[in-house]
C-alpha cells in the first residue's frame, strides 16, 4: 500500500471499521482508473508513433 492509503486506513480504523472498507475500496477504484488511463496513454503513444513514421516516409 502507498503511504497515503495507509494513512487513510489507519485514520479511519480508529474512527469506524465500516468506513475502512469504503476508503480502501475508494483507493482501489482510483488505482484502477489510473491504470486504465496509463494504458490508454500508452496505446495513444504507440498510434502516434506509427503515424509519425508514416508521415516521415512521405
C-alpha positions, -999 to 999 in steps of 0.1 A, spaced: 0 0 0 11 35 -5 17 58 24 -14 78 16 -36 47 15 -21 35 48 -27 69 64 -64 68 53 -69 33 65 -51 39 99 -70 71 105 -104 55 97 -98 23 117 -97 44 148 -129 61 139 -151 34 124 -145 0 109 -172 2 83 -156 33 68 -123 15 64 -139 -8 37 -152 23 19 -119 41 20 -99 11 8 -125 5 -20 -122 41 -30 -84 39 -31 -86 7 -52 -110 23 -77 -87 53 -80 -58 29 -87 -78 11 -114 -87 44 -130 -51 55 -130 -40 22 -146 -67 25 -172 -56 60 -181 -19 49 -183 -29 20 -206 -49 44 -229 -20 68 -230 4 40 -239 -19 29 -268 -22 65 -280 16 70 -279 21 38 -300 -5 50 -325 11 85 -326 45 69 -332 32 48 -361 15 79 -377 47 99 -373 67 72 -390 42 70 -419 43 108 -424 81 108 -423 82 83 -452 60 105 -475 
